Structure formats: structure tokens, C-alpha cells
Amino acid sequence: MPPTLANGKICYIEFPATDIARSADFYKAVFGWQVRQRGNGGTAFDDSTGEVSGSWVLGRPPAAQPGLLVYVMVDSVAATLDAIVANGGQIVQPIGADAPEITARFRDPAGNVLGLYQQPT
């Protein structure tokens, strides 16, 4: 099914990377994103919903300090943090800092800081 096309929808994200293959492997392993090669040879991804795509780009500094902060929705923040560490990422903010929300923050292998969000049951 094609992604939803709507005015104002966030549709594409470019992540700074130091090693595109390493970043692609990380996001594929941790979040199950589909990684693909674009027609121009670049490495791109589609998130697990197929609604957001993007790529990794060289030559840009990582988003190492939260300014604009992107959160990835996950089934379990705790299990995802384990996967992040196992795949070369780091925990920046553990679960509980935003209580009662279930969130955490992590640093990917390129140094970008992102958040995790778990919908309460």
C-alpha cells in the first residue's frame, strides 16, 4: 500500500552518518526498518509503517544534542534499549525521566540523539 499523501505530513528524514552501512544496519536491526538502494545508488529506508522514508547522509554533523528531537514509537522501550546497546548505540536518558510517559533517549552509532516512546496500555 502506498504511503498516505497529505499536506503537512512528515514524510522524509535525512540522518547524518559517518558510516552509512553501519547506520543502516543499526536501524534495520533495532526498529525493523526496510533498507533499500535508491536509483542514484544512495541507501534509503522505509520505516516499519511504510509511511516515513529517508536516507543517511555523509558530511553533516550528528544531531548530538536535543534541539529538534525525533521520537520513534516502539512496543517496548525497555526491549528496544537492550537492542540499541546490543547494536552499538548508547542510552542517553533512561526510562522514567519523563514519567508518567514511557520514554527514553538514545544515541545511534553516528552520534545522533533520538527518543523512544511507548504507548501506555
N, C-alpha and C positions, 0 to 999 in steps of 0.2 A: 504494500500500500504506500503511495507517495506521502511525503510529509504534508502537514497542514500548511497551507499558504494563507497568511493573514497579516494585515497591516499591523506593525508594531511587534511582531513575534521575533524573539531572538532566535536566529537560525544558523549562525556560523561563528566559530570561535577559533582564533589563532593562538596557540600556546608557544611561548618561547621554549626552545630546546637547545641543548648542547650536543645531543646525540639523538637524532630523530628515531632511529630504530629502537633505542633503549626506551625512549618516552612512549613510543607506540606499543611496545611490549608491555610496559607498566600498565597503561590504561586498558589494554586488552585483558591482561591477567586480573587486574583489580576490579574493573567495572563491566567486563564483557563487551567492551566497545568493538565494533567491527572495523578492522583496519583494511584499507584498500589503496591501490595505486591509482592516482589520477592520470588523465591523458598526458599531462605535462611531465609525468614522472614523479611528482610530489607524493608524499604519503599523507593520506587523509583518513578521517574516521567518521563513523556514524554512531551516535550514542545508542544505548540499548533500546530506546523507544523508536529510533529511526526518525526522530523529529529534529534533532540538532546534529549538525556536522561541523567539521573543522579540519584543521591541519596543525602540524608542528612546523615552526619556522626557526631558522638559524639567524644569528646576528642580532638578536634582541635581548636585552637584559631580562632575567626572570622577574616575575611579579612576586618578589621575595617578602614584601611587607603588605599586609592587607590594606588596600585602598579600595578599589573595586574588588569585591570578594565574591567568587562564584561558588555556589554550594551544589553538590551532587547528591540527589536523593538515593538512599540505599535502604535495603530491607533491614539491615542490622549495622549500626555504626560500629559496635564492638567487633564484629566479624570482619568488617571492612578495614578497620585499623590493623588487625592482625595481618590481613592480606597486603596492606600498604607496606608494613615493616618487612614482611617476607619478600617483597618485590623491590626493595631498595628505597622506599620512601621513609619519611620521618614524621612522628607525631609532633605537632606544634602546640595544639591545645587539646587536652584530653576531654573525654565526655564529662559533662557536669558543669562546665563553666557558664553555659547559657541556660541552666535549669530554670523552668521545667522543660524547656525544649531539649530534644535529644540531638546534640550536635557535637562535632569535633572539627579540628583543623589539621591539615597535613601539608607536608612539603613533598613535592614529587621529585624524581631524580634530577631534574633540571633546576630545581630551586624554587619553583612556583608554589605559592601557598593557596590552597583551596579549602573549602569547607565540606563537611558531610552533614546530611540531615536525614533523620529517621522519623517518619510519621508516627505519632503516638497511637497505640492501639486502643 
